[in-house]
Amino acid sequence: MTGRDALRLAVARLRACGIEDAARDARLLFAYAVGIEPGRVNLVLDEVLEPAAAVQFEAALAAREQRQPVSQIIGQRLFWGRSFLVTPDVLDPRPETELLVRTALDIGFGRILDLGTGSGCVLLSCLADRKDATGLGVDISIDALAVAQTNAQRLDIEGRVAFQQGNWCQGLEGKFDLILSNPPYISAGDLPYLSPEVRDWEPHLALTPGGDGLAAYRQIAAQAPSVLLPGGWLMVEIGPTQGAAVVAMFAAQGLEQIAVLADFDQRDRVVTATKPI
């Protein structure tokens, strides 16, 4: 069987499972199985699919039919132009989260704290683009921290970053001029309505704090000012209906210049604030 035939059958299988972008996913899984970059798929479609690649492709397709995310199957995801290791222990990096990185780079920073760092994609993207900065990533999950450490090594910036197990800002030493976080914010009531890829495969600890989905923001708002330098910035990703609530929490802690930023779909996505000088 040629690669073209295998890819055509794969697209049909994924479409039959209700996968929206079946053609894109099939090509990514094909490239992974064959061991090439996705952009080179067209160059090998008329070649006979080698037995080992066929076995790998079948296993990848079977996993995707079970709605496992492509990033978990192939073990990586592009974020801010770089490849990050992804496992079931961390959230799949999402394009909308890049707004956190873009906003952070726009204001500048010297020492950055990432709360709930997960794969480290936000923190490491910032440090990769700001060569003189250092950072600390905190997560409650030891397994997530192992993924973040591996990503730091892959990007060759482990000398400028440290990782620590912890619960938000509790027990942290030192001060930071930028604090970032993409915390769990899905409410308990919304969790059952997430896509199977998210609901069934991503770590619930990183998706939802339960209840109204705002518990993490309450803790961050209360704790972050104590480790934030005067004039420093706090930035958090939010769900599209949570802007007003998070703004009120930040204001109650005396933070200033509070703003809500929209993502590329014009949905509220990031809340920023600064500590008074």
Secondary structure, 3 states (H helix, E strand, C coil): CEHHHHHHHHHHHHHHCCCCCHHHHHHHHHHHHHCCCHHHHHHHCCCECCHHHHHHHHHHHHHHHCCCCHHHHHCEEEECCEEEECCCCCCCCCHHHHHHHHHHHHHCCCEEEEECCCCCHHHHHHHHHCCCCEEEEEECCHHHHHHHHHHHHHCCCHHHEEEEECCCCCCCCCCEEEEEECCCCCCCCCHHHCCHHHHCCCCHHHHCCCCCCCHHHHHHHHHHHHHEEEEEEEEEECCCCCHHHHHHHHHHCCCEEEEEEECCCCCEEEEEEECCC
